[in-house]
Amino acid sequence: MQTPDRAGRFDVDAASSARGNRSWWDAEARDYLDEHGAFLGDAEFVWGPEGWREDDLHVLGEPSGLAGRDLLEFGAGAAQAGRWCARQGARVVATDLSGGMLRTAVQLDARTGTSLPLVQCDASRLPFADASFDVVFSAFGAVPFIADTSALMRELARVTRPGGVVAFSTTHPVRWSLPDVPDAAGLTIQHSYFDTTPYAEAAGDDVVYAEHHRTLEQRVRELLDAGLVLEQLRELPWKESNESTWGGWSPLRGRLVPGTLILAGRRPA
């Protein structure tokens, strides 16, 4: 991975964003698992840095209701959440843009004894037939890293069966107004909430990392425009038992402003 010499908010096209993020996650996959693996677990479903798990929130319904259903975890990383769903009896396929992240998934498969079919692909161009899955989900995968999330929502809806659910967590839009630091300095508004210029890092002309901001209205509109019916909008408070700091997420900030947004929509039957 190239060392960035520029970081900040500047325009990034979709191809450059995908190329840079794939290289970044390939290079960081092992270190990411070393840093966050204990928090995420090997076969746990953690929705975000606040510490809430699917066991707590039941975004996908009762765990017993997943048995025998076809699930897709997009932007799966090491597929911890997909592995948890498989242990509830679901048939799960996990995808990620990064081969490096999927290699960590293979390591966790071996360590846990729970293996999933793994597919390397861009979440906005899924290699699956229409209406292939009952539930399509991701915990912080793909959504913040894809430039055209309107196209992403349409693609997720395409592979979802009538009556099925698309659910994902992503950075809460309000965090984009604040510096990405965990202490009190991270509570001072420095950017316009309505400025959706992505945050990116570049080495010369090459983008090496990018995250894409949307307002809450835009996130909901993209889901609705994909033909999904909004069923859940959840702004996660900080879990009181969690004293961990994750980058700019911390107990100090998390008890004052939301850091994670969960949206879930259903494809009409």
C-alpha positions, -999 to +999 in steps of 0.1 A: +000+000+000+013+035-009+020+059+019-006+088+017+008+123+013-027+140+013-057+135+035-090+154+038-122+160+020-120+159-018-139+144-046-132+108-055-147+088-084-163+054-079-135+034-096-107+052-076-126+047-044-131+009-050-095+004-061-080+023-032-102+007-006-095-028-019-058-022-016-061-006+018-081-035+033-058-060+017-029-045+034-046-038+067-066-071+071-042-088+095-036-057+117-073-050+118-081-084+131-053-082+156-065-048+169-103-055+169-106-093+169-112-096+206-140-070+205-156-086+174-152-122+184-147-150+159-184-159+155-202-129+170-226-104+154-215-069+166-234-041+149-209-013+158-183+001+182-210+008+207-210-029+216-245-039+207-249-074+193-276-090+173-284-111+205-294-077+220-311-059+192-328-087+171-326-065+139-330-097+119-357-111+142-355-139+167-323-159+162-344-191+159-361-176+129-329-176+108-328-214+107-331-228+072-330-194+055-306-181+029-285-152+040-259-129+024-234-110+044-220-084+021-189-064+031-183-093+054-146-087+063-137-118+083-174-129+083-179-130+121-215-120+118-222-145+090-206-172+111-229-163+140-259-166+117-247-200+104-246-212+140-283-202+143-290-227+114-289-202+085-273-210+051-249-180+047-227-167+019-202-140+028-187-116+003-161-089+005-142-067-019-109-075-002-091-108-007-070-100+023-101-097+045-114-130+031-081-147+040-087-137+076-122-152+073-106-185+062-084-184+093-114-179+115-133-207+097-104-230+107-102-217+142-140-220+149-149-250+129-177-230+112-170-225+075-188-203+051-188-200+013-167-169+006-169-148-025-146-119-035-167-092-053-178-056-053-211-054-033-226-031-060-220-059-086-230-091-068-226-124-088-259-138-077-293-143-094-323-121-087-341-130-055-314-154-042-316-145-004-341-141+024-319-117+043-291-095+031-271-078+058-238-061+068-223-047+100-203-017+087-194-034+055-193-018+021-219+010+027-195+037+040-168+028+014-189+028-019-193+061-038-226+052-054-247+039-026-279+044-046-267+017-070-256-004-040-291-003-025-307-013-059-283-042-061-290-054-026-327-052-033-323-072-065-308-102-048-334-101-020-365-123-023-400-107-021-408-104+016-370-105+024-350-080+044-320-058+037-303-045+069-270-027+075-252-006+099-230+024+089-215+055+103-242+078+117-243+109+095-239+133+125-204+120+131-193+136+098-197+170+114-173+162+142-135+155+143-127+118+143-111+117+178-124+101+209-118+129+235-136+162+242-121+177+210-143+153+191-174+171+203-169+203+185-187+207+151-161+215+124-178+205+092-212+211+076-235+181+081-248+188+045-214+186+029-212+151+014-177+154+000-159+121+009-130+118+033-101+104+013-064+097+015-041+098-016-005+092-026+001+116-054-028+110-078-037+076-064-065+073-039-055+048-012-086+051+011-120+067+010-152+070+030-184+085+017-208+106+037-246+108+033-272+127+053-298+107+072-324+118+046-302+106+018-296+072+034-334+066+038-342+079+003-317+056-013-333+026+005-368+037-005-358+044-041-345+008-043-381-003-038-376-013-001-401-005+026-383+010+056-390-011+087-363+000+112-342+031+117-320+027+148-295+052+163-274+033+187-266+047+221-235+036+239-237+003+257-230+010+293-209-021+299-186-011+270-155+009+280-136+003+248-123+031+225-123+024+187-108+052+167-130+082+172-157+061+190-155+063+228-178+061+259-174+099+262-187+107+227-211+077+225-231+087+255-237+122+239-241+116+201-249+086+181-220+070+161-238+041+144-270+041+122-289+009+114-314+008+086-335-022+076-359-024+047-382-051+034-387-060-002-425-060-008-440-095-013 
